[in-house]
Each structure stands twice: as C-alpha cells, then as structure tokens.
Amino acid sequence: MEFTRIANDINGNPRYVFHFLNFITDKEREGLTLDQKYKLAVKKAQKLGGRIYRGKSFGGGIVFQSYNIQETIFKIRLNQYAN
C-alpha cells in the first residue's frame, strides 16, 4: 500500500497521506462515478480516524496521524474488506 509522509501536525505528530482508492475494493469501484468513489472512501477512512487531506500537494488524499504506520496499514486493509 502506497502512502506519502507529510509534515508533522502542529503538535509534532507524524502524518501520512493515502490515496482514496486504497479504501475501497475493486467490486465497490464498479458502476460508481469518481465522486461517489471518493465519498465512499472518505466515509470508510473516517471510521478509522482518517481525515480529508486538504493540502494542494496531494489531491484525493486521506491523511492519518500515526506513530505506527504498519498498524495503520493493517487496519486499512482489514477494514477494506470487512464492509
């Protein structure tokens, strides 16, 4: 799973940005518009603590604050197929 390390938040916590397509399955992608895919991905990511990344350097991203990126990736993968 690809992600991009970005600058720490104001409190010094590490942050990582994932592309929204990491949060939905191939089956969920079928028959949906790009906007619908994005909304579904954001909804799923928010359940895991993700937020919409509003920076201009990475469009369509969802940001997570994490000190253990491997655990965050595990949770994303686990949740991707659980719903």
C-alpha positions as CSV (number, residue, x, y, z in Angstrom):
1,M,0.0,0.0,0.0
2,E,1.5,3.3,-1.0
3,F,1.5,6.4,1.2
4,T,3.3,9.7,1.4
5,R,4.9,11.0,4.6
6,I,4.0,14.7,5.0
7,A,5.0,17.3,7.6
8,N,4.0,16.7,11.2
9,D,0.9,18.3,12.6
10,I,1.1,21.4,14.8
11,N,1.7,19.1,17.8
12,G,4.6,17.3,16.2
13,N,2.7,14.1,15.4
14,P,3.7,12.2,12.2
15,R,1.2,12.2,9.4
16,Y,0.8,10.1,6.3
17,V,-1.4,10.5,3.2
18,F,-3.0,7.6,1.4
19,H,-4.8,7.7,-2.0
20,F,-8.6,7.4,-1.6
21,L,-8.7,4.3,-3.8
22,N,-6.8,2.3,-1.1
23,F,-10.0,2.3,0.9
24,I,-12.5,0.7,-1.5
25,T,-12.5,-2.7,-3.2
26,D,-12.4,-3.3,-6.9
27,K,-16.0,-4.5,-6.6
28,E,-17.1,-1.3,-5.0
29,R,-15.4,0.7,-7.8
30,E,-17.7,-0.8,-10.4
31,G,-20.6,1.4,-11.5
32,L,-19.7,4.4,-9.4
33,T,-18.6,7.8,-10.5
34,L,-15.3,9.2,-9.3
35,D,-17.1,11.5,-6.8
36,Q,-19.1,8.6,-5.4
37,K,-15.9,6.5,-5.0
38,Y,-14.3,9.4,-3.2
39,K,-17.2,9.9,-0.8
40,L,-17.4,6.2,0.0
41,A,-13.6,6.1,0.7
42,V,-13.8,9.1,2.9
43,K,-16.7,7.6,4.9
44,K,-14.7,4.3,5.4
45,A,-11.5,6.2,6.3
46,Q,-13.2,8.4,8.9
47,K,-14.3,5.3,10.8
48,L,-10.5,4.5,11.2
49,G,-9.5,8.1,12.2
50,G,-8.6,9.4,8.7
51,R,-9.4,12.9,7.5
52,I,-9.6,14.5,4.1
53,Y,-6.2,15.9,3.2
54,R,-6.8,19.5,2.0
55,G,-3.2,20.3,1.0
56,K,-2.6,21.1,-2.6
57,S,0.4,18.8,-2.9
58,F,-1.6,15.6,-2.9
59,G,-5.1,15.6,-4.4
60,G,-7.6,12.9,-3.5
61,G,-5.8,12.0,-0.3
62,I,-6.8,10.9,3.1
63,V,-4.5,11.8,6.0
64,F,-3.8,9.7,9.1
65,Q,-1.8,10.7,12.2
66,S,0.2,7.6,13.2
67,Y,3.3,6.6,15.2
68,N,2.9,3.0,13.9
69,I,2.3,3.2,10.1
70,Q,2.4,-0.6,9.7
71,E,-0.5,-0.9,12.2
72,T,-2.4,1.8,10.3
73,I,-1.9,0.0,7.0
74,F,-3.1,-3.3,8.6
75,K,-6.3,-1.5,9.9
76,I,-7.0,0.0,6.5
77,R,-6.6,-3.4,4.7
78,L,-8.7,-5.2,7.3
79,N,-11.5,-2.6,7.1
80,Q,-11.4,-2.5,3.3
81,Y,-12.8,-6.0,3.0
82,A,-14.9,-6.0,6.2
83,N,-17.6,-3.8,4.9
